């Protein structure tokens, strides 16, 4: 799961660059751009939370917790 999570996080982080560039090119108002960035962050958090819940069995546990 760790590898899959890192790959998804990299796509999320590098996806913010073109997302911000598009907002700049479209000359979006600061209020609209700020709202879109906040929604992007919330959607990303929800996506990562969903991924972790769906792949709970792949999360490594401590050796003493068995």
C-alpha positions in Angstrom: 0.0 0.0 0.0 2.8 2.4 0.8 4.0 2.4 -2.8 0.5 2.9 -4.2 -0.1 5.7 -1.7 3.2 7.4 -2.6 2.4 7.2 -6.3 -1.1 8.7 -5.8 0.3 11.4 -3.6 2.9 12.3 -6.3 0.2 12.6 -8.9 -1.8 14.8 -6.5 1.1 17.1 -5.7 2.3 17.4 -9.3 -1.3 17.9 -10.4 -1.5 21.0 -8.4 1.0 22.7 -10.7 -1.1 22.5 -13.9 -4.2 23.2 -11.9 -2.8 26.5 -10.6 -1.4 27.3 -14.1 -4.8 26.8 -15.7 -6.4 29.1 -13.1 -3.7 31.7 -13.8 -4.1 31.4 -17.6 -7.9 31.7 -17.4 -7.3 34.9 -15.3 -9.7 33.6 -12.5 -10.6 36.0 -9.8 -8.7 35.6 -6.5 -11.8 34.5 -4.7 -12.7 31.8 -7.3 -9.1 30.6 -7.5 -8.8 30.4 -3.7 -12.1 28.4 -3.5 -10.9 26.0 -6.2 -7.6 25.4 -4.4 -9.4 24.7 -1.2 -11.8 22.3 -3.0 -8.8 20.6 -4.6 -7.2 20.1 -1.2 -10.4 18.8 0.3 -11.0 16.4 -2.6 -7.4 15.1 -2.3 -7.8 14.5 1.4 -11.0 12.6 0.8 -9.4 10.5 -1.9 -6.5 9.6 0.3 -8.8 8.7 3.1 -10.9 6.5 0.8 -7.8 4.8 -0.5 -6.5 4.1 3.1 -9.9 2.7 4.2 -10.3 0.5 1.1 -6.7 -0.9 1.5 -6.6 -1.4 5.3 -5.4 -5.0 5.0 -2.3 -3.7 3.2 -1.2 -1.3 6.0 1.8 -2.7 7.8 1.4 -3.4 11.5 4.0 -3.6 14.3 5.3 -7.1 15.0 4.1 -7.0 18.6 0.5 -6.3 17.6 -0.3 -9.7 16.3 
